[in-house]
Amino acid sequence: MCCRKFYDKYGSKKRITKIKLGEYVKSLDEETGEIVSNKVKALLDMGDGRFMN
């Protein structure tokens, strides 16, 4: 299971698997180099992290 954590708009850590559609998360604005809050507009199901050979 993924152990990566992200910060919500209030600065609280949250597991990436717990982020929901419509919530706000902080991310890097690559043009300005600043951390900004953005609304989650879509989610991707990346599976459970195991790979098949």
C-alpha positions as CSV (number, residue, x, y, z in Angstrom):
1,M,0.0,0.0,0.0
2,C,1.2,3.5,-0.8
3,C,2.6,5.4,2.1
4,R,2.8,8.8,0.4
5,K,1.1,11.6,2.2
6,F,0.0,15.0,0.9
7,Y,-1.1,18.2,2.6
8,D,-4.6,19.4,2.4
9,K,-5.5,23.1,2.2
10,Y,-5.2,23.5,6.0
11,G,-1.7,22.0,6.0
12,S,-2.7,18.7,7.5
13,K,-1.1,15.5,6.2
14,K,-3.4,13.1,4.5
15,R,-2.7,9.7,2.8
16,I,-3.1,10.0,-1.0
17,T,-5.6,7.1,-0.9
18,K,-7.9,9.2,1.4
19,I,-8.1,12.3,-0.8
20,K,-11.6,12.8,-2.2
21,L,-13.1,14.5,-5.3
22,G,-13.8,18.2,-4.6
23,E,-11.3,18.5,-1.7
24,Y,-8.5,21.1,-1.9
25,V,-4.8,20.0,-1.8
26,K,-1.6,21.8,-2.0
27,S,0.6,21.4,-5.1
28,L,3.5,23.1,-6.8
29,D,2.8,25.7,-9.5
30,E,5.6,24.9,-11.9
31,E,5.4,28.3,-13.5
32,T,5.9,30.4,-10.3
33,G,7.6,27.8,-8.1
34,E,5.0,28.5,-5.4
35,I,2.9,26.0,-3.4
36,V,-0.8,26.7,-4.1
37,S,-4.2,25.1,-3.1
38,N,-6.1,23.5,-5.9
39,K,-9.4,21.7,-6.0
40,V,-9.3,17.9,-6.9
41,K,-11.1,17.6,-10.2
42,A,-10.5,14.0,-11.0
43,L,-9.2,10.8,-9.4
44,L,-7.2,7.9,-10.9
45,D,-7.4,4.3,-9.7
46,M,-3.8,3.2,-9.8
47,G,-4.5,-0.3,-8.4
48,D,-3.0,-1.6,-5.2
49,G,0.7,-1.2,-6.1
50,R,1.4,-4.8,-7.0
51,F,2.6,-5.7,-10.4
52,M,1.9,-8.8,-12.5
53,N,4.8,-10.6,-14.3
